Amino acid sequence: MFSKKMLWGSLAALALLTGTPSITLAEMPAHSSEQNSQFNHIEQPLGLKVGVAIAGLALIGLELWWFLLYKSPDS
């Protein structure tokens, strides 16, 4: 019913979806009118930056594998 490639692909997608940490959104202060023209700098933890970079590279690698190296069972 499922091939090994489809199983591994599904497991990789599931790992990417469940392995990323949940991020809480920071609330912006609504009381100052001066900050409408400026952006507030929010420092992100190093672990979060590394996790996002690794997840992005993994998705790029998965797309390259899918489009360049994946062979359909019909071929």
C-alpha positions in Angstrom: 0.0 0.0 0.0 2.7 2.5 1.0 6.2 2.4 -0.4 9.3 2.9 1.7 10.0 6.3 0.1 6.5 7.5 0.8 6.7 6.3 4.4 10.1 8.1 4.9 8.8 11.2 3.3 5.7 11.2 5.5 7.8 10.6 8.6 10.2 13.5 7.6 7.2 15.9 7.2 5.7 14.8 10.5 9.0 15.3 12.2 9.4 18.8 10.7 5.9 19.8 11.7 6.0 18.5 15.3 9.7 19.1 16.0 9.6 22.8 15.7 9.0 24.7 19.0 5.8 26.7 19.5 6.5 30.4 19.5 4.4 32.9 21.5 3.8 36.2 19.8 5.0 39.4 21.5 2.4 42.1 22.0 3.2 45.5 20.7 2.5 48.5 23.0 -0.5 50.4 21.8 -0.1 53.5 24.0 2.5 55.5 22.1 1.8 57.3 18.9 5.4 58.0 18.1 6.2 54.3 17.4 4.0 54.1 14.4 6.8 55.1 12.0 9.5 52.9 13.7 10.0 49.2 14.2 10.7 47.8 17.6 13.7 45.6 17.9 12.9 42.2 19.5 15.8 40.1 20.4 15.3 36.4 19.4 17.0 33.6 21.4 19.9 32.0 19.6 18.3 28.6 19.8 15.3 29.8 17.9 17.4 31.4 15.2 19.4 28.2 14.8 16.2 26.1 14.8 14.6 28.3 12.1 17.7 28.1 10.0 18.0 24.3 10.2 14.3 23.9 9.5 14.6 26.1 6.4 17.6 24.2 5.1 15.9 20.9 5.7 12.9 22.1 3.7 15.1 23.3 0.9 16.9 20.0 0.9 13.6 18.1 0.9 12.3 20.1 -2.1 15.5 19.6 -4.0 15.4 15.9 -3.3 11.7 15.8 -4.4 12.1 17.6 -7.7 15.6 16.5 -8.7 16.2 13.0 -7.3 12.8 11.4 -6.6 11.9 8.7 -9.2 8.3 7.8 -9.5 7.5 4.1 -9.3 6.3 4.2 -12.9 9.7 5.0 -14.3 
